[in-house]
Amino acid sequence: MERIDGKILITMLESGSSNLNNHKKDVDALNVFPVPDGDTGTNMSLTFTNGINEVRKNGSDSLPVVAKTLSRGLLMGARGNSGVILSQIFRGFNQSVQGKDELTVADFSEAMLNGSRLAYKAVMRPVEGTILTVIRESSDAAAAFVEANPEATIEEYMTCLMQEAEKSLAGTPELLPVLKEAHVVDSGGSGLVKIFEGFKAALDGKPFVESASSAPAVKEVKSEKASGYRTEYILEMNDAGMKSFNEERIRKNLDRLGNKITLLVEDRIIKLRMNTMMPGEILTMGQRYGEFKKVQIENIQDELKPSIIIEEKPKEAEEKEYGIIATAAGAGIEKLFTEYRTDIVVSGGQTMNPSTNDFVSAISKINARHIYILPNNSNIIMAAKQAADVTSGKDIIVLETKSIPQGLSACISFNPDASVEENTELMKDAIANVKTGQITYAIKDTTVDGREIHEGDYMGLFEKDIVITSTDKLEAAKQLIDKMMDEDSEIVTLIRGKDASEEECAELEEYISDNYEADVDVQNGGQPVYSFIIGVE
């Protein structure tokens, strides 16, 4: 084959998406840190699926339209750093193919090279041994192949691209010692290889299809209680939404994402109520059809109050000077942010990274001149920044908060009467003065920084590093506190997770009071994954 058109490109994209979806759990398992719910594969899968869904909804098979629609879908659906980088690869691809109804081998090669260039530009400090290395080395090598073999077919080019991607992926442990120590390859690079495998299979006439077992599903939890989030919304469809809405297809997609589903469609109004572990995905799906009139997300993993209630703001509301958006998981933490002047809490964290569109949607609901976004997780910062980049008419300031304590401290330091320059400086200073520790458990045996970790061990994370392992939760927490405290420590914030008891929290509070001259602020966060989140200032 010497050229591909829009129809062939769609087949390639569908196959690549299916192959990634079928292997997303394998990609998740490659995450180096053995924390619950490593999510690189899931993030990439959700990102690419959003792009494919937009292509399907558009219905065009014009190659420039397909590429542009895919790029926009990936951009808005991007989750996590891996998802954002993936969106940038295909953004570069789209830029390169505009104005071309068909792509030659040379065209396709140049598009992939441009994707590599844009992906690198999107990352402030690119790290080799990651998905960036895989896209650069594979696209460079495949371009050299085309230059040396100008008569090469599209199939031969794709075979070369895939093989070079596999070769580059195999070499990632030599570039990142942490991968070599854990005996794994880079997870983001692995996800990209799955997409390329799908492209090649489609060109060979044997495209991958998504298996039933790979469809998103509610995650199992070790409890007989209801789990996840009860998600409800009322949405008014616009004209485009009315044309593209297919109730049977929507019900099938909802079945894959949760259970206890009640869906009512009355003229232009959609009313939905369901339980899911991925409320962000549910909202992203619904938003394609129109405008939300009411959204409610309730944490049903414990008996806390609803985690998010968003009412549509009156359109005539006066513009205010400031708005704040924060990311959090756990109804108690979300309530804390609300008490500290946060306008909207976007549900998400370690187990569920919000998409670019989640932030864009939150931004649209705040009528303010200056809006601060607090991602509160290092894997969410890029999606928040991407949302700021695609939003016009508002001053969006993304503060690179990497933990809940940093975000809370930033909110406390915010002064509604100060200038934006003063506030930004105050909040950045507050972020810099917070130390964060977290207690969680290991989901697999591994070695990190020379430390042997066994499945089921409790781990103490100090900032990004695992500094404590123990078979006892409270012993791990006490040792972590000892590591964090020094003579300048004045305030300790202890946030209890959903799997920690009041008695355990009280014992830790007593331990801090007995051993250190610091004030202790105890909060019931209700967060998943982390038994305790500890902030020291």
N, C-alpha and C positions, 0 to 999 in steps of 0.2 A: 504494500500500500504506500503510495507516494504522498497522499494528502488526506487530511481528515476534515470533516465538516461538523456542524453543530450536533447532528444526530449521533455521530460516532463519539463526539466528545461527551455527550450526555451518557451514553452507554459506558464509557470509561469511568466517568464520575460515579455513576450508580454502582459499578463493580468495585471501585476503590472504597467507596463508603461502606458497602456490604462487608468487604473483607476486613476493614477496620472494626466495624461493629461486631463481627464474629469473633474477633481476637482482642477486644478491648480489655477483658479481664486479664489476659496474658500480659498485656502492656502495663496494666495497673500493677501487676505483681512484680514488675521490674523496678519499682520505686525503691531507692536505696534505703531510706529510713523506714523501719518496720512499723510505722504508726498505722492505726486503723484507717482503712479507706484511702490507700494510695490511689490517686485519681487521674493520672496523666492520660491513660487510655480512655477513660470515661469522658474527660474534658475534650479530648480530640474528637471522639466519636460524636458527642453532642454538638460540637462546633461544626463538623463536616455535615452532619445530618441536617442541621439548620440551613446550611447552604443548599443542599440537595432539595430540601422541601421548598425553598424559594424558587428554585429552577422548575420544579414540578408545577408549582402554583402559577408561575408566569406562563408556562405552556409553549413558549417560543422555542424553535430549534435553530434559530439564527446564531451562528457561532459567537459573534460579538455580544449579543444579548445574553446568551447562556453564560459566557465568562463574566460579564458585568453583574448579572443577577447572582451568580455563585459568589462572587467576591463580596457583594453587599451582604448576602446571607451569612457568609463566614464572619465578616466584620462584626455584624450585630449579634451573632450567636456565639462569638468567641468566649471561651471560659478557660481560666487559668493561663499561665505563661505559654504552655505548649499550644493551646488553642489560639492565642493571639498571634504567635509566630506562624502557625499554619495559615491563619487568615492573611498575613502579610505575604506569604509565599504566593498565594493565589491572587492577591491584589496586584503583585508584580506581573504575574502571568496575564491577568486581565489587561493591564496597561499596555502590554506588548502586543496583544492580538487585536486590539480595537481597529476597525476598518478592514479586517480581513475575513472574508466569508469562508475561506479554507486555509488550513495551515500546512505548509510544507514541512519536511523534517527540519530544515534550518530555522523555520519560523518557530516550531515547537521548542527547539533547542534554545533559541534566544529568549523565549518566554520563560523557560525554567531558570535560565541564568538571571533574568531580571527579577524573578521571584526570590532567588537567593540573595540578590543585592538588597532588595527591600526588607527582607527578613533581618539581615544584619543591621540595617539602619534603624530598625524598630527597637533594638536592644541597646541600651546605653553602654553597658559593659559586656560585650559578647564573650561567652565562655566556650572554648573548644571542647570537643568530646560530647557535644549535645546535638540536638536536631539541626542546629545551625551548621555544624560541621558536615553532617550527612547531606544536607541539601547543597552545600557549596561543593564538596568533593565530588558528589555524583553528577551534578549538573556541569561542572567543569570538565570532568572526564568524558562525559557523553558528548559535550560540545567538541572536544578534541577528536573524538571518534568520528563525528560528522564531518569535521574539517578534513580529516584524513581519508574519509570514505564518502565523497559527495553524492554517490549514487545509492547510499544506504536508504532502506525503507523505514517507515515509521515503526514497524515491528522490531527491526534491528536496533533502531535508536532506543526504544523502550526497554528492550532486553539489556542493552548496555547500561542504561540509566538505573534499572533495578539492580543489576549485578554490582554496579559500582556503589549503590546505596547500601547494599548488604555488606560489601567489603568495608565501607566507611563505618557502618554500624559496628562491625566486629572489632574495629580498631578504637572505638571510643574508650574502652577501659585503659588503654595506654595513654590517653590524653587526660583522663580524670582519675586520679588515684582512688577516689572514693568508690568508683565503679569497679575497679580492679579488686579492691579489698572485699567488696560485697559479692564478687563473682557474677556481675550482671553487666549487660550493655545498657546504653542510654534508652530510657523509656520513650521519650519524644521521638528520637530517631527511629525506634522500632515502629512507632505508629505511622511514621511517614513511609517506611518500607512497605507496610501493609497496604497503604494507598497505592503505591507504585505497583505492587504485585497485582492489585485489582485492575489497574490500567492495562497491564500486559495481558492478563487473562481475557479482558474484553477484546483486545486486538487479536488475540489468538482464537476468538470465536467461542470462548468458554467463560463468560463473565460470572463472577461470584454473585450469589443471591444471599440475602440475609436469612440466617437460620432463626427458627422460632425461639431457640434458647438464648439468642443474643439480644433479643428485644429488651428494652429497659424494663425493670421490674422492681417491686418493693424489696428492699434488702431485708434479710432475716436478722432478727435481733434476739438476744437471749432473754426473752421475757414473754409472758402471756398477755401483757397489757397491749393496748393499741400502740402502734409505733408510727413515727413520721409526723406529717403535718396535715391537718384537715384544711383543705384549700377550697375556698368558695369565691365565686365572682359573679357579677352581673355585668354583661357587656352588650353595648348597642352596636350592631354591625353597620359598617358603611357600605356604599354601593359596590365597591370592589369586593368586599367581604361577602356580600349577599351572593355575588356571582360565583365565587370560588368555594363557598361553604358546602361541604358534603358531610351530612350527619353520620352516615355509616362509616366513612373513613375516620372521622373525628372519634367516634366511639371505639374503633379498633385501636387507635393511637392512645386513647385514654386508658384502655384496658391494659396496655403494655406498661403504663406509668404508675398504676395504682389500683385501688379497689374501692368498694362501697361508693360507686359512682351514681350520681343523680344528675342527668342532663336534660334540661327542658329548653325547647326552642319555640318561641312565640313571635311570629313576624320577624322583626329585626333584633329581638332580644334573646340573648343566650344566658341561661342561668345554670351554673355548674356547682356541684358540691362533691368532693371526693377526698380520699386519703391517699397520700403519696409521700415518698421520700425526696421528690424532686419538684417542689412547688414552683421553682424558677422556670423549669421546662414547661410546666402547665401554663404559666402566665405567658411565656414566649409564644406558645402555640396559639393561645387565644387572641393575643394582641394583633395577630396577622389579619383578623377579621373586622376590627373596629376599635372602639374606645371603651375602656373600663368605666363603669359608673360606681362600682363598689368592689373592693377586694378585701378579703379577710383570710389570713393564714394563722392557724392555731396549732401550737406545739402540743401534740397529744402523746408525747413520749413520757410525760409526767402529768401532774395535776396542776401545773402552773396556769396562769391566765393566758389568753390569746397572745401570741407573739407579735403579730403585726395586724393592725387594722388600718387600712388606707381608705379614706373617703375622698371622693372627687372634690377638689377645692372649688369654691365658687369662682367663675371666670372673672367676676368683677372685683375680686380681692385686690387690694392695693399692693403695689410692688414694695417689698421691704428691702433692707440693705443686705441682710445675710440669710443664708440657708445652710444647713448641715445635713449631709447624708453619711450614714455609717453602715458598715457591714457587721453582722453578728449572728450567731446561732445560739439559741437558748433564750427562753422567754424572760428570764430574770435579767440577763445582760441587755436584752433589747429594751426592757423597761428602764434600766439604768441610763442608757443612752437617751431615751426619750426625756427623762428627768433632767438630763444635762443639755437641754436645748436642741437636741437632734430632731429635725423635721421628719425624716423618713429613715427607717432602719430596713436595709435590704437584707433579706434572710440569706445567710450563707456563711461559710467558713471552711474548715479543713475537709468536711465531708461533702460540701456542696458549694462549688465556686460559682458566684453569680456571673451572668454573661454581660457583655458590653451593653446589650439592649436593656437589661435589668437596670443598669445605671442611667441610661438615656431616659427610660421611662420615669425613674425617680426624679431626675433633673426636670423633666417636663411638668411635674406636679408642684414644683416650688417656684413661686413668683418672687425671685430675689435677684438683686444685681450681682452679688458675689456668692458663690456656692462652694463650700468646702466638701470634699469627699474624703472619708477616712476608710480605706480598704481593710485595715486591721489584720492583714494576712499578706505575706510576701507574694503569694501566688495569685493575688487578686489585683495587685497594683497595676499591671499592664492593661487589664480589661477596663479599669477605672480611667486610666489615662487615655485609652482609645475612645471611651465614651466622651471625654472632654474634647478630644480632637474632632469628633464628628458633630459636636453641638455648637451652634452659632448663636450669637446674640446674648450670651451670658458669660460672665467671668467665672470659669470653673477652675478651682485650685485643688489639685490632688496632693494631699499630704501623705507621704509614704510611711504610714503607720503599719507596722508588721505584726502587731499583737493587740489584743483587747485592752490590756493596761495602758498601752501607748495611746490608743484611741480615746479612752476615758479621760486620761490626763490632758489630752489636747482639748477635749470638750470643756473640762473644768477651767482651763486657762483662757478660754475664749471670752472676750469682752465685747458685748454688743455695741458699746459706745466708742470703741477704739477704731482707728482706721484699718483698712485691709492690710496695709503694710505692717502695722503694729501687731495686729492679730496673728498674721502669718508668722511673724518672728516669735511672739509669745508661745504659740502652739508648737512651733518647731523646737523651741527651748525645752518645753515640757516633755515632748517626745524623747529628746536626747537624754533627759534626766531619769527616765524610767527603765528599770531592769525587769525583764520578764522571765518567769519560770513556769513550766507546765508539767503535770504528771499525767502520763498515759500508759498504755500497755503495748507490748510487742505482739505482732501478729505472725511472726516467723523467726526462725533462727537465722542470725546473720552476724557479721562483724563490722563495726563502724569505728573508725579511728583507733583500731587496736583493741577495742572493747568487745568481748564476746557477749552476744545478746541471745537469749532463749525465748521462744514463744511463750507468752503468758507473763513474762517478767514485767514489772513496773519500771518505767523509765522516767528519769528527771531530765527535762530539756531546759538548759539555760541559754536563752536566746535561740540560736540555731543548733547548738551542740548538745549531744546526749552526754551528760556528765555523771549520771547516777543510774545504776540498775539494781533492783532488789526484788525479791519475791514477795515483799511486804509493802503495801501501798503507803502506809503512814511512815514507815522507815525511809522509803524513798523520798517522801515529801519533806521530812525533817532534814535529811542530808542535803536536799536541794536548797532548802531555806538557809542552811549553814553556809553553803557555797555563795549564796546571793547577798547575804548580809555583810556589812562592814561598819566602821565607826561613823560613817556619814549617813547611814540608813535611818530615816525618821518615820516613814509611813510604810506599812505593809497592807496591801489589799489582797484578801484571800477570797477567791470566787469559787464556790462549790459547784461541781458538776452534777449531772443527774444520777451518776452511779456512786456518789459519795454521800454518806449519811451525816446527819446533824451532829451525831456523837463524834464521828471522825473529825469533822470540822472544828468542833469545840476542843478536841484534844490538840489539834494543831495551833489553834488560837492560844491555848494555855502554854504550849511549848514556846511560842514566840514571846509571850509576855514574861515567862520565867527566865528566858535566856538573853533577851535583847531589850534595850530601852527604846522602844518604838511603838507608835500607835498602831493598832490593828483594826482594819475595817473589813468586816465579814459580810459577804453578799451571797445570796443564793442565785447563781447564774442559770442553773438548769442546762448547761451546755453539754452536748454530746462529746465523745472522744476523750476529753480531758477531765479527769477526776477533780483536779484543782488547777486553777490558773492563779499565779502569784505575781503581783506587781510590787516592786520595792522602789521607793523614792527617798 
